[in-house]
């Protein structure tokens, strides 16, 4: 890939100066920038992006460079529009001008305020010259989510930029395939992301992706069977388990803590919703040998059905990974599963105060000395999983909702008791990285907890320890490290644990046979978790053998650091084992390798005749074994490998280092008398050898010479072929580029054809759908009219019958007052002579407190008007003796006329149904015609409705819906506390008095379960259009302001409250904006200001007609 990039860079003659802005104040640097933009061109040419996004457009020099390299790519440029302030006035317009022939768009925005980049995914994202580290880091995080390739401009711009990008590479190394540093003008960093990065930030960390979690060193080293991590140490010491306990480990992960606790004999259950983590836990601890008192469950903790209560429940690294809306439910369930005298132990890392205060102070110090550390120090894993980090105060408040006795403290890995034993300043609280808490329903013994975490000196009289080993003798090698299996029994009263300030360890001595000490202080083996009184445990003791081999006694003993060895009290070690230490084989080989293997042959040991005979015999054997070749054949071979003439000097040069004859060899002897004879003998041997060697040497020299010639020719030929190959490769690449261009154009045409085809099908579908909807609307209207008439006829018949039954005067002289067709009040005269008239604004006769808040005025004989609120809001029609109908408004028909059809309301209420998915007990207060109940029924949601309008309830029942004629307050009072998992109230609160509304909301909070929703929809008084139509309905009492309703919902006890504005006014009814003009800048500015004002007026006059307040308990 790098070769390809360099090759493209060397071949291209791209010059960005053809597109520069005439007024660019940096024109004096253009010559230095030529290679800089050539490299950008080469990068784009190599990547071949089809989609490009750039942050920081400027004059568009990079934009045109990328588009020239990838002409069919789409381009989106994001710029904050501050270029004019930096002397780059007109930059945005120039960028648009030079890229107008390409598929380029520009967005005026500040990337620092973005949480995600627009669009889906890009082949190349270019981050252009950010001037501070935080901006660079932020933009890189945005790009990582949506970029295949990321090119960072200005990598060397400043130390801050360099450090920021480097921190980024380290943090996100798990989702980065590789990166390349290009030392161009300001330095560029090219990053290739992994495909897994594309959806990582959108979907978050999947439950099955637990492999991304940081694995602690102790887990890697011991495969989870031993531990050194302070989290596990502190929790195991606080739990102080024994064989009679039932312990639940919530969010157990890979199960290392569950396993360690089970070694005490306690029955431990670990539960986690990650299947991969539970598989690993079972494979590590249960695969080889089942452990009866240890089990692992893969399930969601909130959904799992437990069949018993627990003495201790543990949650480590769980709360900070639990969303706020589920945290309270988890703590509630833990409280339900804990025994009355049980303990809930939790461990939190990190302490949020550290990031808020201590780390911010460190950032300021770093900046003051010219360094940079990221704004967000969290790891990639923490960013994904830590959604609810805690402070000591927030943790206490969360626990205090369900536990009456709580101890919280902060600590570090060295001092587990931390602020429990020392009074911490606010600065020390902020510096501490870990929070621990113990919660219970009963009083907590603070001193006992401190003792569990910081043990004191042992009472010598209470120490009684026994050790057992299967071996009474061992064999090992010198200086070798090995493990000895022992069983340690604590028969005394003291608790044995390896915790500061006086940790108890297992150690050893090496004694020689004469009882002198070879090694006194052996390695330390920790006892964790604590070994309580009357407990025993299998342990592995780490031992290193002495350096000297021989016979030894190995003494195993306990030591409390800084206090005593157990042997000093009992006068004997725990174990006494005979040991034979042999020399290490590796050390033996090392010594043997030092032995000198050279030797000297003396002159008087030489037998010349014997040597000569061996030489002759060897030559005869070689001649007999070789295939005889004629001189002509040999010469032919040499002639074939000598294709061209060579200079006479060449053989000498070629064979310069091949002088095996050694003509300069001097034969001599240091012996005064025999030397002459020895020299003659050696000359004789030397001459005899030369007689056989010289012909071979000459032929070999000739072969070397000819072979060198062949290789030289081959080198020239290879160089020529290489040149031709490079030329052909270049031509092939050009053809491939042309082919890709043609292919791209074909794909583009194909895409456009497909797009036209899709648009055609879509248009066809829309036409068919439109016609179908019109037909359905007509049919619906006809059916509705028939249905309404049938329903009204049924209601009238029912009321006529009731009127006839109630007609007449009783023996006391009472007469029923009826309202005649003109709406006048008939006198009702009783025996006392009092006259009363009953007049309702809709002709309703019920004088009760109703859900719709409709006011009935009851006028007595004295003329005083008593205003009351009607509970039913129903139109109870009375028929006089002549069977003529009272002049009352039918509320069913009224809603159909002014609120809209049921089909319209069904569509509208789809906005809310999603909040009640999987709910089993939803209450619809003021259900009306039952639109919400019908939607709930379709979605499989168990919902029931109440209303005080009898006609509405009867209509709902005719549709097969679960609805009752009941008052809201009375209904809520009858319902069991915390039994509802959803409440829906639509277009009701505007009918209610304030006192009734507040009382109803309070009851709603009391009856709703934790974590579920209440939705209240009403008319939006912020819209004048909506407010003007408010009093069409005579039963409306008063509109409720959104902030007022939000406040009332909040004070009733709901949280996470949001407001949704719904039912927008159709666009054709809103004020129209002024059209855009292409004239002077001044006109454009006036139009923009006018349009902004029109938007504000539209919001005030024609805002959303309804709004909904959504709260969660």
N, C-alpha and C positions, 0 to 999 in steps of 0.2 A: 504493500500500500504506500509506504514512504517513497519507494522507487517510482511508483506511478505519479505521486504528487510532485516529486522533483522533476520527473520527465516532462509533465504538463507545464510546470513553471518555466523550464528551460525552453520549451517550444513556443510558448505563447508570446505574442508581441502586443498584448493588451495595454492600452495607455489610457488611464482614467482622465487625463488632462483634456480629452476631447469633450468632456461633459461637465467641466468645472463652472462654477458660478462667476460671472465677470467681476463681481464686487467682493469676492472672498478675501478677507484681510490676511489670510495665511498663504497667499499665493507664492510668497518667497520660499515656502517649504515644499512646493509641488514636486520639484525634482527629487527630493528625498523620499517622497511618497510613491514614486512610480513602482518600485519593487514591492512596496507594501501592498498596493492594490493588485499587483500581478499575482501575489500569493493568495489573496482572497479569491481572485478569479480561478486560480488553480484548484483551490479547495472546493469551490462550487462545481468546477468541471469534473473533479474526481468523485464527489458525492452524487452529482446529478440529481438535485432535489426537484421534486414536483410541487412542493409547498414550502414557503419561506416566511418566517416572522422575524422582524428586527425591532429591537428596543433601542431607541435613540437614532432618529433618522438623519438629522442635520440637513445638509444640502443634498443628501441622497446619493453620495458617491459610492457607498457600499451597496445600496439598493440597485443602482444601474450596473454595477460590477457583477453582482449575483445574477441579475436578469440577463445580462449579455452571455454569461456562461451557461445559463439554463433558460433558454428563451421561452419555453412553454410552462415555466413554473408560475404559480400564483404567489403574490407577495402582499404581506400586510405589515405596514410600518407603524409603530407606536412612538409618539413623541409628546413630551410634556408642553411643547409650545414656548419654552423659555429661551429659544435660540436668539430671539430678537433682543433679549436683555443682555446677551453675551456678544453682541455685535454681529449677529448673523441674520439680520432683518431680511425677510423674503426667502428664508431657507426652505420653509415648507412648500411654498409655491414653486420654487425651483425644483425640488424633489419630484413634485407632481408633473412638472413640465417635461423633465428628461425621461420619465418613466411612463408617459401617457400612451405609448404604443404597446405597452405590456399590461398584463392582468395584475395591476398594482392598486392597492387601496391603502388609505392612511387614516389613522385614528388618533385624535387629540386626547391624550390621557397621560396620567402620571403612573408609571408601573409600580411605584412604591405603595400606592393606595390599593393596588389590585391583590386579591387573594388567589386568583387564577387567571391565566391568559385566555383571551377570547378564542373561539374556534375549538377544533377537536385535537388534531395532531399535526405536527410539522416535521418535514425531513431535515430542515436546518433552521435553527434559531440563532440569531446573531445578537450578542449583547455588546453594544457599542460604547466603549470608553466611559464607564461610570467613574466618578472622581472620588468616591468614598467606599470603604469596605462594606458597610451595611447595605448600601444599594446594590453592590455587586453580588453579595451573598443572597439577598432577597430575589434578585432577578434570576440568579442561577437556580434557586429552588423552584421558581415558577417555570423555568425552562425545562428542568428535569422531568417534570410531570408530562410535558407535551412535546418534547423534542427528541428526535432520533440522533441528531448531531447538534452539538452546541459549540459555537465559536465565540470565544471571549476576546474582545478587543481591549488593548491596554493592559495586558497581564503584568507588564513591567512598569505601568504608568506611575505607580507609587508603591512603597512598601506595604501600605494598607491594602491596596488591591491584590498584591502578590500573596500576602498572608491570608486575606479573605478567601480567595479562590482555592488556596491550598487547604485551609480548614474545611472548605466545602468538599473537596476531593476525599479527604479523610473521613468526613462524616457519612458521605453517601457512597463509600467504596463498594458496598454490597450491590448497588444497582448501576455501577459504572463499569463498562467493559474495559476501556483503556482511555488514556489521555496522551496528547502529544503537545509539547511546548515548541512553538515556532518563534525563534528570536528575530522577529522582523522589527520594524520601526519602533513600535511601542510594546512589542511582545504580544503573541497571540497564543491562546490555549484552546486546542481542539479536543472536545470530549465526545466519546462514543458511548451512549447509554445502552444498558441492557433492555431487552424487550419487557422485562418484569417491571421496569420503572413506569411504564405507560399508564397502568391502572393502580399503581401502589397508593398514590395520594388520594385518588377518588374513592376507592373502596376501603382504604385503611388496611390494617393488618388483619388478614383472615384468621379465624380461630385455628385453622390447620397450619398456618405459617409460623408455628412456634419455633422453627429452626432459626428464625431471625433473632431470637432472644439471645442476649449475651450469655455465654456459658461460663460459669465461674471456674477459676483455676482448679479449685479442689475437686469439682465434678470431673474435669478432664483427667486429673491425676489419679483419682481413686474410683472413677466410674460410679460416683454417688454413694459408695459404701463407707467413706470417711469424709469429714468436712473440716474446713478451716475458715469458712466464711462467717463473719461476725453476725450476720442475719440469722443463720442457722444455730450458731452457738448461743446467742442471747435468747432465742425462742425456746430452744431445748432446755436451757437452764430455768427459765421462767415456768415452763410446763412441769418440770420436775416429775416426770412420769413414773408410775409404778404399775404392777401387774393387775391391780384392781380397777384401773381407770379405763373409760371409753373416751377416745380422743377423735375429733373430727378436724381434718386439715382441708379447709376450703380453698380451692385454687391451688391444689398440691403440685401442679406442674409435673416435673419428672420424678417426683416422689422421694427425693433424698431426705427431706425432713421427716416425712412419714416413716421411712425405713429406720432412721436413727431413733425416733421415739419408740418404735415397736421393739427395739432391742432391749428395752426395759421390761418387757412383758406386757405392757399396756396393749389393749386392742385399739388399733388405729385404722381409721377409714380416710382415705384420700379421695377427693372428688374434684374433677376438672372437666370443662367442656371441650378441651382439645383432645381429639382422638390420637394425634401423633404423640403428645406428651404422655398420655396414659399407656399407649403401646410401649413407649420407651421405659416407663416405670415398671410395667409388668415384665418386660424382657430383662431388665436389670436385676430385679429383686425376687421375682416369682418364677422365672423360667426354669432355673436349675433345681431349686428346692422350694416347694410351697411353704409359706409362712402362715400358720393358722391365725395369728393375731394381726395380720396385715392384709387389707383389701384395697383395691383401687376401682373407682366408679367413673365411667365416662358419661357425664350428663350435665345438663344445666342445673345449677344449684337451686334456683328458684322453682324449677319445675319438678325436681326429684322428690319422691315421697319417702321420707325417712320413717323408720319404725321404732325408733328409740330416742332418748335424750342423752346428752353427753356431759361428761365432767369438765372437759376442756374443749374449746373450739378455737382454732388457730386460723388467722388470715394474714399471710405475708405477701407483700407486693400485690395485694388485691384491691384495696380501696382506691388507690391512685389510678387503677385501670378500669374502675367502674364508673359509668356515666352518672351524673347527679340524679337523674330521674329514677335510676335503679338502686342507688346506694341505700336509700332509706328502706327499700323493700328487702334488701339483703340483710341489713342490720336487724330489721324486724324479724326475719325468719331465723337468724342466728339466736336472737333472744328467745324465740319460741322453742328452739331445739336445745337450749342450755338448761341444765338442772338448776334448782334454786340456789345451791351452794357452789355452782360451777364458775369457771373463769373464761372470759373471752379475751384472747391475747392477739394483738395486732401489731404489725411492723410496717412502717411507712418509709420509703426512700424514693425521692429526696424530700427534704424539708423545704417547702415552698419559700420560706423566709430567706433561705440561702440565695436563691435566684433573684428574689425581689430586692435584697439589700446588699449582701456581701459580694455577690458576683458583679452587681452594678458598680460598686466601689472599685473592684478590681479592674473593670473596663476603663474607668476614668483614670486610674493610675497608669494602665498600659498606654492609653492614648497620650498622657502627659509626657511619656518618655519615648514616644514615636513608635509604639508597638500597636498591634491590633489583636483583639480576641472577639469572637462572634457575639452578636447581640443575644443569640439563643445558644446556650452551651449544651443543651440536651443532645443526647445521642439520637441517631435515626430511630432506634427502637423506642426510646422514651417519647419522641415526638408522636409516633404512631399509637403507642399504647397508653401513655400517661395522660388521660383525659380529665382527671379530677385530682390534681395534686393538692396536698393538705398542708396547713400550718398546725401547730399544736392546739391553737384555739379552735380552729374549724373542726378538727378531729374530735375534740372534747364535746363541742356542741352537737355534732352528729351522733355521738355515742350516748349523750345525755338524754336523748329523746326516749330511749328504751332501757337504760341502765342507771340505777340510782347511785352507784359507787364506782368512781373512775379515777385511775391514776395515769397521767400522761407525763412523759419526760423526753428529753432529747439526749443523744449521746454520740460518741464516736467509737471507732472499732477498738480503741485501747481501753476506754473506760465505759463499760456497759451500763453502769448505774447512772452515769452522767449527772443530770440536774436533779436526780433523786437524792443524791448525797451532798451535792455542792450547790450553792446559791449562784445561779447563772445570771450574768448581766444580759441586757438586751442584745449586746454585740455577740456574746457567746451563744445565745439562742439562735441568732441569725447564722452564725458560723457552723453550727451543728448540722450534719447532713441527714441524720436519722431520727425518726420519731417512733416511740413505742408507747403502747397503752395496754392497761389491764382493766377490764370492766367486770362488774359483778352485781348481783341483786342484794348482796350482803356486804357488811363492812370488810374493807381490805386491810390487811396487816402490812403497813408500809415497811416496817423493820424486817419482816420476813422476806419481802420482795427484794430489799436491798441485800439481805444475806444470801439469797439465791444468786444474785449477780456479782457480789463482792464478798466471797467467803473470808472468814477470819482464820487465825491460827488454830490448828487442830489441838484438841485436848488429848495429850499423850495417853492418858488413862482410858480414853474412849476409843482408841484406835486398836482394832483387832482385824487383821487382814490375812487371808490365806491365798496362796497361789498354787496352781496345779499345772503340770506339763506332762505330755505323753512321753517325752524324751528325758532320760537321765544322763545321756552322753551324746555328744555331737562331733562331727568332723567337718572342718571347713578349711578355707585357704586364707593365707595371710592378707590382711588389709581388705578383706571382702565384706561387703554389706549384705546382711541377710535378715529375715524375719523369723521370730520364734513365737509359735502359737502357745498361749497360756490361758488358763481360766482364773479370773480374779474374783475372790469372794470377800465381801465386806461383812464380817461378823460383828463389827463394833457398832457404836452409836453415832460415830461421826460420818458426815457426808464427804465423799472424795470427788473432787472436781478440779480440772486444770484451768482455773481462772485467777487473774491477778486480784489482789496484790500478793497472795501466797498460794500459788498454784501447786497442786499435787501431781507429780509425774511418776511414771515407771522408768527406772534407769538400771544400770548394771556396773559391776567391777570385773576386771580381768586380773586373776591372781596366778602367779607362777607356782610351781610345785613346792617351792620353799616358802610359800605364803607371802612373798614380797609382791607388792602391787605393781602390775604393768600398766593398767589403765584404771583410774579411779572414777572420774566423771564420764560416764558413757552418754550416748545419745538419750534424749528425753522422748518418751511416748506419752501423749496426752490421754487423759480420761475425760471423754466428752460423749454424750451428756453425763451428768453426775452419776456416780455409783452410790446409791443410797444405802442406808443401813439394811442388812439382811438381804441384799441383792447380790447376784453374781453375773459376770459377763465374760464372753470369750473375746480376747484381745490379741493383737499381733504387735510384738515388741520389736522395734528397730534396733539392730545391733551391728557394730563394725568390729571385725576380728583384729587382733594385734598385728603389728607389722612384722614382728619376729615370729618364726614358726617354732612349734614345740608343744609341750603338754601344759594345759592351763585348767583353772577352775573358773567357770562363769557364774557369778552371783547376781541374781535378779533381786531388786529391792525397790521400795517406795522412797521418794524424797519429797518433802515439802520445802520448796525453794526458800532459802533464807532462814529456815527453822531447824530441820533435823532430817537425818536418814532414819528409816524405820529400824534398821539394824542397831542403831545406837540405843534403842529402847528395848528391843527383844533380844539383843545379843546374837542374832542369827539372821541371815538373809531370807527373803521369801523363798527363793529357789537356789540350789547349789548344783550345777551341772558340770560334769567332766567334759573337757573339750580337747580335741587334738587338732592343732593348727598346722597345716602343711604349707610348704612353699608354693606360692602362686605360680602356676604354669607360665603365665604371661611374663613374670619376672625371670623365670628360668630361660625362656627363649631370648629375652633381652640380653642376658649375660652371655649366652652362647654366641650371639651375633657379634660380640665384641672380640672373639678369639681370632688371631691373625692366621690366615690360611696360606700364607706365602712360604716358600721354601727355596733353598739355594742348591744348585747342582755344582759340585766342585769339579775341577779339571781332571783330577785323577779318577773320577768315576766315569769318564767318557771312554767308550769302546768304539773306535773309528770303524773297524772292520764290520762290527755288528750293525752299526748305523747304515753303512753303505749297502750291506746286503738287504736290509729292510727296504731301502729306497729302490733298489733294483727289482725286488719282488713286487713291490707296489706298482711300479711302472709296467711290468709284464702283465699283471692282473688287469690293469686298465686297458691295455692294448687288446687283450683277449675279449673283454666285455664290450668294446665299442664296435659299431658297424663300420667296416672299412669303406672309406670314401676315396675316390680318385682325386688327384690334384686338379684335374679339369673341372670336376663337379664343385670343388671348393672354390676355385677361381670364378666359376660361373655365379655362385652365390654372391661373392663379393662384388662382381661386376654388376649384378642386378640391383644392388643397393647403392651404387655409385652413379646416379643419373646425370650428374653434371661435373664439370671440371672444377678442381679446387686448387688453391694456391699451395706451393710446396711447403710453406711454413705452417699450414693448418694442422697436419698430423702431429707435429711437435707440440703445438699449443693444446690440442685436444687431449693428448696423452701425457700432459705435463705432470698430472697427479697420479699417473698409472705406472710408475717406475718400480715394478716389483723385482727387477734384476738387481737393484741396489749396487751399481758399479762402484760407488764410493765407499763400500763396506771395507773396513780395515781389519785384517786378521792379525792378531797379536796374542802374546802370552806373557804372564808375569814371572814364569818359572825360568830361572837362569840356565839350567842344564837341559831340561826336557823341552824348553820353549821352542827351540829350532825344529825339533821333530814334530811337535804339535802343530806348528804353523804350516809345515809342509803337508801334514796330514789333512789339515783343514782346507788348504788350497786345493788339494787333490779332490776332496769331497765337493768343494765349491765348484770346481771346474766340471766335475762329473754331472752335478745337478744342472749347471748352465747348459750342458750339451743337450739335455732333454727339454729344458724350460724355454730356451731362446726361440725355437720355432713356434711354440705355442704363443709366446709373448708377442711375436711379430704378427701372427694372424689375428690375435685379440686386438692389438693396436690398430690394425687395418679395419677390423670390424667396428671398433669404437669410432674411428674416423668416418667411415661410411654411415654408421647409424646416426652420428651427429649431423651429417648432411641431410639424411632423410628427415630427422626431427626439425631441422632448420627450414626445410622446404614445407613440411607440414604446418609449422608455425605461420609461415607466410600465407599458406593456403587458408588456414583457420582464420587468420586476421581478415583476409579478403572475404571469406564466407560470413564472418561476424558482421562486417560492414554491410554486406548485402542483406543479412537477416535484419539488422537494425532498420535499414531502409524499407524492407518489406513490412516489418512490424509497424513502422510509422504510417505507411500507406494503408495497412490493414486497420489501424486505429482510426485514421481519417474516414475510411469506408464505414467502420463501425459507428462513428459519430454521425455520419450521414444517414446510415441505416436506422440508428436510434431516432434521429430527427424525423425521418419519414414515418417510422413506426409510431412516434409520438403524435404526428399529424394525423395518421390513420386512426389512432386511438381517440384523438380529439374529435375527429369527424364521426367515429363510431359512437363516442359518448354523446355528441350533440344529437346524432340520429336517435339514439336510445332515449335521450332526454325529450326529444320531440314526440317520440312514440309514447313515452310515459305521460307527457303533458296532454297528448291527444286522448289517451285512455282516461286520464284524470278528468279532463274536460267532459268527456262522454259520461263518466261516472257522476260528475257534479250535476250535469243536466238531468240525468236519470233520477239522481237523488233529489234534486230540487222539485222535479215534477211529482215524484213519489211523496215528498213531504207535503206538497200542496194538496194532493189527493187525500193523504192521511189527515191533514188539517181540516179539510172540508168534511170528511167522514166523522172525524172526532167532534167537530162542531155540531154536526147533525145529531150524533149519538148523545152528546152532552145536553143538547137542547131537549131531546126526548127524555133523557135520564132526569134532567132537572124538573121537567114538567111532571113526569111520573112521580118523582119524589115529592114535589109540592102537592100533587093531588092526594098522595098517601097521607101527608101531614094534615091537610085540610079535612080529609075524611075522619082522621083520628080525633081532631080537635072538635069537629062538629058533634061527634059521638059524645065526647067529654062534656061539651056545652049542654047537650040535651039532658045528660044524666044529672048535671049540677043545677039545672034550671028549676025555678020555683022559690017560694018563700017558706021558711020554716015557721014552727009554732010560736017562736019568740018574736016574730015580726021582723026578722032580719031579711034584708034584700041585698042581692049581689049587685054590686056596681059594675057596670060594663062600659067599655069605651065604644061608642058607636062609630059609624063609617066616617063621620066628619072629624073624629079625633077628640070630641068633647068628653069631659068626665061626667059620668052618671053618678048621682048621689047614692050612697050606700047608707041606709038608715037602720040603726039598731034600736033596741028597746030603750036605751038611754037617751035616744034622740040625737046622738052625735052623727055628723056627716063627714065622710072622708072621700077624697078624690085621689086616685092613683094614676099618676101620669109618668110614663117612661119615655126617654128620648127616642127609643126605637119601638115604643109600644109594649115593652116587656113588663111583666107583672111581678117578677121576683124582686123582693127588697132585701138582698143579701150582699155580702162581700164577694165579688166574683173575680175570676182570673182576668177578664177583659177590662175590668175597672169601670164598667158602664154605670153612669149615675142615674138613679131613679129618684124622682122627686115625689114625696108623699105629702100632700097638702091636707091638713086637718080642718075642722070647722072654724077654727079661729083664724085661719089664713096663714099660719106659720108653716114654712117649708122645711121639712126634715130631709136632708140629703144623705143618701146611703149608697153603698157600693154593692153591686149585684154580683153574686158568685157564679151564676150560670151564664150570664150573657146570652141566654137562649131566648128565642122568640116564642113565648108561650101564648098562643092565640086563643082568645075566648070568643065564643059565638053567642050572640044574643038570641032572644026567643024567636026572632024572625029568621034565624039561621043566616044572617048577613055577617061577613068576616070583619073582625076588628082591623083598624088601619095600622098594622104593624109591618116593620121591615123584616124580610126573611134574610138572616145573616149568611146563610149558605149561598143564596143568589147574589147577595151583596159582595161576598168575597170573590165569587166567580167574575163579577163585573169589574171590580176595582183592584183586587189583588192579582188576578190572573188565573188562568186555567190550571187544573191539577197537573197537566203535562209540563207547563212552564215551571211550576213550583218543584216538581220532581227533578227537573233538570237543574234548577238552582240549588237544591239541597244536596246534590251530588258533591258539592264543595265540602260537605261536613261528614259524609258517611265514612270516609277513611279513618277518622279519629276513633271510630268505634269497632274496628275490625276485631274479630275473635271475642267480642264481648258477649256475656251471657245474661246480663240483667241491666238493660238500659231503660230509663224512664223518659218519655216524651211529655213534657208539661205543656198543656194547651195544644193538643195534637191536631185540632181542627178537622180538616177533611182526610187526615191520615197519610199525607204524602211521605213524611219521614218514616212512618211505620211500614209503608209499602216498600220503600227502598231497603230498610233494614231486613224485611222478610226476604227480599230478593237476594241479599248478601249473606243470608244465614245467620243474622244477628237476632238474638232474642230480645225484643223490645216490646213495651206496652205503653199505651197512651192514656192520658186523662184529660178531660175537658168538662166545662160546666154547661156547655150548649148541648141540649138533648138531641137536636137535629144532627149535629156533627157526629155525636157518638153513634147514633143509629146508622148514619151513613157509613162510618168506619166498620161497624159490625156487618153491614150488608156487603162489604168488600172482604170479609173474612179476617179483619184485623183485630188485634187484642186491644180494646179500648173500653174505658169505664167513665161513667158520669160521676166525677168526684172533684172536690176542692183540693187545690195544691197543698195547702198547709196541713189539712187533715190527712191527706195521703202520705206526705212525708213523715208526719208524726207516727204513723202506723208502721212504717218501714224500719227494719232492723238497722242499727248503726253499722257503717262500713260494709254494706251489702250490695250497693249499686256500683256498677263499673262503667257508668256513663249517664249523663243527664243532658237532654236537649230541650231548649226553650226558644221557640221561634215566634217573633211578632206577638209577644205577650207583655213584656215589661212596660210598654208604653200605656197599657191599660190599667196599671197598678198604682196604688198609693205608695209613697216612699216607705212607710212603716211596714206595709205588707211585703214589699220587695225585699227589704233588709232581712226581715224574719225568714222569708223563703230561701234566700241565699245562704243564711246561716244554717238552716236545716239541710240544704243541699250538701254543704261541706261535711256536715256530721254524718250523712248517710252514704257518702261516696267513699269508695276504697282509695287507698294511697296509690298514686301513680296514674290515675284515670282522669278523664276530661269532663268538664262542663262547658257547653257552648250556648251562648245567649245571643240571639240575633234580634235586631230591632231597627227602627227607622233612623236614618242618619240626619240629625238636625244641622250638621255643618253644611249641607247642601241646601241652598235656598229653594231649588226646584222641589226637593223632597219635602222640605218644611212647608212649602206652600200647599202641598197636597195632603199634609198631615191630618187636617181637620175634615177631610172628606168622610173619614170614619168618625161618627159622632160619639163612639164609645172611647176614643182616645182621651186619656186624662192629660198627659203632658209628655213631650219628647224627653229622652234621656241622653245627655251629652256623652260622647264616647269616653272621655276622661273620667266622668262621674261614674259610669258603669264599671270601668276598669278599676277605679278606686274601691267601689263597693265589693267587687269580686275579690279584690286583694285583701281587704279588711275582713272578709268572710273566711279567709284562711287559705285561699288558692294561691299558687305560685306559677312561675313561667308563663305569665299572662301575655297574650298577643292580641292585637286587634286587626281584623281583616275587613277591608272595605269592598262591598259587593254591589251588584246590579248597576253598572255604569249607565249613564244617560246615553242614548244613541248618538253617534257622532254628528248626524245631520241636525240635531237639535242644539248643538253647541256652537259658540261663536267661531267664525272662520278666521284663520290666520291670513296675514297679508302675504301675497306671492313674493318670491325672491326675485331680485333684480340684478342685472349684471353691470349696473352703473358704478358710480364712484363708491369708495369705501364708506363715505358719510351716509349715503342712502342705505347701504347694507346695515350699518350700525343702527340707524333709526328703525329699520324693519325688525331687526333682532330684538331691540328693546320693546317695540310695540307687540311683537309676538309673545315675548315673555309676560307682558302685562295681560295679554289676552288669555294666556295659560292660567294666570292667577285669577282672573275674573271667571274663567270657565270652572276652575276648582271651587270657587265660592258659589257660583250660580248653579252649575250643573255637575257637581261632584257625585260620588257614588250615592245611590238612593238608600242603601242599607249598609249596616256594618255588623260584625259579630265579634264579641269578646270571648276568647278561648282561654280557659284556665285549667291548671292541673293541680290535683291535690297531692 
